[in-house]
Amino acid sequence: MASDATKPGDVMVLPDRLHQVTAAIFEKDGCSAEEAKLIADHLVLANLTGHDSHGVGMLPRYIEDRLNGVCHRNLHAEIVLDHGAVVTIDGNLGYGQVIAKEAMEIGIERAKKFGVCVVALRNAHHIGRIGHWGEQCAAAGMVSTHYVNVHGHHALVAPFGGAEARFTTNPYCTAIPHKSGAPIVLDFATSQVAMGKVRVAFNKGEQMEPGLLIDAAGAATNDPGAMWGPLPHGSILTFGAHKGGGLAVICDLMAGALTGGLTHTPRTQVHAGDKTPPTIINNMLTVIINPKMLGGADLFEREVDEFIAWVKSSRPQPGVEEVLTPGEPERARKAKRTAEGVPIDATTWRQILDAARRVGLSDNAIAEMAGV
Ligand code: NAD
């Protein structure tokens, strides 16, 4: 596992203190205590599981969007179309951490009743790490698949073979419950990397690995700076050549066209400098399946056990320690960071302090809460 060693200026914050800081900033900005807690739960868990791209580094962006009037406090999932096992929910640009949680709760209850529920969630502000929603379904014993698209800002990801970005990092997730409480969670951006990972590299002053980015002219680059500055920017490539490129297109259509939340086109992308400030709008089509209603619940559990054991019994390749299944790296990282703390690079920490000041919390108050 990669080391969490920090550079000068970076901070290491214990998870409960990081949670306290995060919740305090959102509460100070007018979120209810429950909303502030849910946002903090989500962001800190993203850091704990190793996805810093979707952790507390998103806090400054959320506060910016809220102050710009393109993310709203204290809203709840609104059911706008109800056909029982098929339900459409509008987030009205409320905090995604509340809206998506409530949308999954509605879907889980219905899947328990009908065996399946399709939840079409539209217009939520950023819903963060999609695995969080898969884990919520898995904890209730449900299998779930999530297709997500993103708009409200300019495109970031080039289609397969394209030199210009046409959509964003469109994540996909499938989660399979396991009686041990350790589900299989496949959760990734369909781009080579999540945009937040480019942000983290940019903030750390590091280069990206080859093969992830192209510049505005369409030429390969390792410089995360290609994604900043005046438009046109460079693009992130999709993963897995035409296969990942195809899945990215499917995610935009499933999440954007089917839910009514709209696909990523010039109609729905907003450029910095336009009259409407940019934001992060997520739409998500979720299919939740209750394995108990398919008549093979016992067999399903046995098959999951046997198959995963069989997969993991493969002799590791040279240089590979162990064959892992999706979800395992996140659990290992979580155990390590829960014990040792969450490393936050100096730029991200400064951005968090800036955001805290904007809502009226001093650097000293934050440092004291964080214990740094
Ligand atoms: P990633 O490339 O780190 O891939 C993560 C997935 O791969 C996980 O399921 C993990 O368990 C699995 N995995 C990793 N190493 C493995 C190994 N050695 N063996 C087996 N499985 C392994 O993820 P990413 O593409 O950088 O995405 C990061 C996060 O960003 C995700 O949580 C995603 O949902 C989120 N995201 C959200 C949005 C949004 O709009 N809300 C957009 C893009 C990405």
Residues whose N, C-alpha, C, O or C-beta is under 5 A from the ligand:
A	BS01	NAD	H51 H54 I127 G128 R129 I130 G131 V150 T169 N170 P171 V185 L186 D187 F188 A189 S191 V193 A194 L324 T325 P326 G327 E328 P329
